[in-house]
Amino acid sequence: MSEKTASSTPPTPPAPESRVPAADRPGDATAGRPSHAADRPDAAAARPSQAAEVPGARRGSRMFADGTGPSPDPAGSHFERRIRSFQPRRSRVTTGQADALRRLWPQWGLDIDGQRVLDLDAMFGGLPVVLEIGFGMGEATARMAAADPSTGILAVDVHTPGQGNLLALAERGGLTNVRVANGDAIILLREMLPPAALAGVRVYFPDPWPKKRHHKRRLIQPEFLSLVAPRMRPGAVLHCATDWEPYAEQMLQVLTAHPDFVNTAPDGGYAPRPGFRPLTRFEGQGLEKGHVVHDLLFARA
Ligand SMILES: C[S@@+](CC[C@H](N)C(=O)[O-])C[C@H]1O[C@@H](n2cnc3c(N)ncnc32)[C@H](O)[C@@H]1O
């Protein structure tokens, strides 16, 4: 099945940023409080102010009244009984983000609707494709895409402002090797990616879910590894990073125990931080608090 392909014409820069009303759709997976802040074990959660709607938005449908933009719940997954790795949160978008979503979504965005199998070759013009799960505001994603135009990045998050931000950054950088996927990465992996499609997977600073009763929400679990492994080519690397020590220990344990992955670190422990991974927003917050960051690089057996 053919998907959107890269444009050779660099798009025009977006309008300057300023705070505007935000999208807050009923039943939206992104409605609620921000998971970044909520999950920080040692940070005061940033309380979003009352959100309004993006002008022209239509409730229960796509973001914009003309039927474009990301969909609030593309796979209808609110009706699926399943533990999720993300916290529903309110989506405040800036004018710049809304503008990017309005103009660029049709070409560079895709909803994770669980209804079709993606043709990554067609989407990325034959480039090897790395999946990044949870790109947040997308600064690190844009930097990696700019640094390595020979790799495609399929960047997934549920966070609407981040999607708009990454689209704007990609446009500003003239990047044609990034696609922004809206929705739950689990559904993308389960329903929309063919076997051995991925040249790598990146999970940088996934929500740490520090409370014991929330540990089941952590993304890196044996079931996740069994889901992602068949979508990776042999030798493709799953690269995780976290600043939350107990989660790093859990990652090392479950990855080491999984038969489909082999630790690339010779001593079987954490790996040195690879030069291609930029500092991420969440990582910066952790470092300011004195946290130690661990990288884990495991190859698909
Ligand atoms: C703690 S933030 C880290 C963001 C970024 N990687 C960074 O380091 O700044 C984790 C992100 O993962 C996203 N996320 C969590 N579970 C997800 C899932 N199943 N599918 C897509 N995104 C997910 C959240 O929405 C959030 O933006």
The ligand as a Tripos MOL2 file, in Angstrom:
@<TRIPOS>MOLECULE
LIG
   27    29     1     0     0
SMALL
NO_CHARGES

@<TRIPOS>ATOM
      1 C1          8.8610   11.1100   29.5080 C.3       1 LIG1
      2 S1          8.4550   11.5490   27.8890 S.3       1 LIG1
      3 C2         10.0540   11.5840   27.0850 C.3       1 LIG1
      4 C3         10.0220   12.3640   25.8100 C.3       1 LIG1
      5 C4         11.3640   12.4690   25.0700 C.3       1 LIG1
      6 N1         11.8120   11.1820   24.5830 N.3       1 LIG1
      7 C5         12.4110   13.0990   25.9300 C.2       1 LIG1
      8 O1         13.3510   12.3950   26.3360 O.co2     1 LIG1
      9 O2         12.3060   14.3070   26.2100 O.co2     1 LIG1
     10 C6          7.7480   10.0590   27.2730 C.3       1 LIG1
     11 C7          6.8860   10.2520   26.0400 C.3       1 LIG1
     12 O3          6.4400    8.9840   25.5950 O.3       1 LIG1
     13 C8          5.1170    9.1220   25.1180 C.3       1 LIG1
     14 N2          4.5140    7.7860   25.1510 N.ar      1 LIG1
     15 C9          4.3920    6.9760   26.2090 C.ar      1 LIG1
     16 N3          3.8190    5.8170   25.8630 N.ar      1 LIG1
     17 C10         3.5740    5.8880   24.5300 C.ar      1 LIG1
     18 C11         2.9860    5.0090   23.6000 C.ar      1 LIG1
     19 N4          2.5450    3.7930   23.9630 N.pl3     1 LIG1
     20 N5          2.8650    5.4110   22.3240 N.ar      1 LIG1
     21 C12         3.3100    6.6360   21.9400 C.ar      1 LIG1
     22 N6          3.8870    7.5150   22.7900 N.ar      1 LIG1
     23 C13         4.0150    7.1560   24.0710 C.ar      1 LIG1
     24 C14         4.4950   10.1430   26.0520 C.3       1 LIG1
     25 O4          3.3790   10.7700   25.4620 O.3       1 LIG1
     26 C15         5.6570   11.0990   26.2700 C.3       1 LIG1
     27 O5          5.6360   12.1580   25.3280 O.3       1 LIG1
@<TRIPOS>BOND
     1     1     2 1
     2     2     3 1
     3     2    10 1
     4     3     4 1
     5     4     5 1
     6     5     6 1
     7     5     7 1
     8     7     8 2
     9     7     9 1
    10    10    11 1
    11    11    12 1
    12    11    26 1
    13    12    13 1
    14    13    14 1
    15    13    24 1
    16    14    15 ar
    17    14    23 ar
    18    15    16 ar
    19    16    17 ar
    20    17    18 ar
    21    17    23 ar
    22    18    19 1
    23    18    20 ar
    24    20    21 ar
    25    21    22 ar
    26    22    23 ar
    27    24    25 1
    28    24    26 1
    29    26    27 1
@<TRIPOS>SUBSTRUCTURE
     1 LIG1         1 GROUP 0 **** ****
